[in-house]
Amino acid sequence: MSEDSSQWLFPVDALYHTPSSSEPLEKILYDLSRGVEFLFRLGTSLKLPSPALFTAATWFHRFYMRYSLQDFHRQDVAAACVFLATKTEECGRKLRDVAKVYHSKLTGVDPSGAASECKEVDQYQTAILMTEEYLLQAICFDFTVESPHAELVDLFGANPNERDVQDYAWTFAHDSYRTPLCILYPPRIIATACFILAQYIAEGPNSLPLDARISFSAPSSSLPTPPSHKPASPDASRLAIEFFGLSANEVQDVTDAVALLLEYYSVQDLVAYPHLAHIAAVQLPKASTPRDPMYKPFGQLQVAHAGTDATASDQRTQTPRSSHGDIASPFRPSLNTN
């Protein structure tokens, strides 16, 4: 990781002291998750490549370490991040087209059906340009972004035959952008966390315990393994840690990253999205750094803020409901992986 990238990594405690911290952290994280969901849906409708979306999502999180959610609406920032990414990632889209899709997401009107002279589209276009100016200041004109997906590609090359593990890890890395992981840990830590969690989910709850997988020393060969389950190779369980040559402190960071991901999954609405139950049921690693919970069930937050959203005059307060819920199933990746 470059020194320029390291300036964008913050301690977990910094999440409690952002410009938005007049709101409870669970509300901030909920709104950031909704903002990234909107960003992904906007970018996907514009047919942007995945790397552009990951770059935009990273900028989104960096922006809100400098500015508040109260001053800059998450959807304006998401659209500005997408528009800027179309320029830096060489997948250019016209500002008008981005504004039309933005308008479409909020109104349900097909972008091709929007009038050539539409006042609302004009307003969104202006909002994107104005927000982009603040975005450039917030990210200090630093357009370089590294993603855990690039690290996973290298890791997959060392483990080419585990397709289920790869699918899970890729989707976990997608979903990591709905959390603040990209401003807490470098990409290889996030990639390792996603890969280890993917191994555990793919091999089942009777396989090597999660804590044993995330350890600086190799797990003991004497660990009990139920006779009904094929024992996992200790070497395979440590593939990511050894591939990246992680130190003891970095392994602790991996443990904490896994814990944050699992906490995020645990607050999803399992009645609406039962396919997430087996992930939400995974216990947080015992070795994770003790801290207060950062999330509350999203269903509770939706109810708590539904009245505000429904009565607000600004249509942008109502984030369109995702076609796959707040997060995607590992069997149904949230984005195109091409």
LINRAFEN-V598584 format. One record per run of one state. SS is the DSSP state (H for helix, E for strand, C for the rest). FROM is the first residue (numbers start at 1). LEN is the number of residues. If there is no record, write none. Layout:
# LINRAFEN-V598584
ss: [SS:SS]
from: [FROM:FROM]
len: [LEN:LEN]
This chain:
# LINRAFEN-V598584
ss: [C:H:C:H:C:H:C:H:C:H:C:H:C:H:C:H:C:H:C:H:C:H:C:H:C:H:C:H:C:H:C:H:C:H:C:H:C:H:C]
from: [1:3:7:12:18:25:46:50:64:74:89:95:108:111:114:119:139:148:159:163:177:180:184:187:204:210:214:234:238:239:245:248:267:274:281:298:312:315:318]
len: [2:4:5:6:7:21:4:14:10:15:6:13:3:3:5:20:9:11:4:14:3:4:3:17:6:4:20:4:1:6:3:19:7:7:17:14:3:3:21]
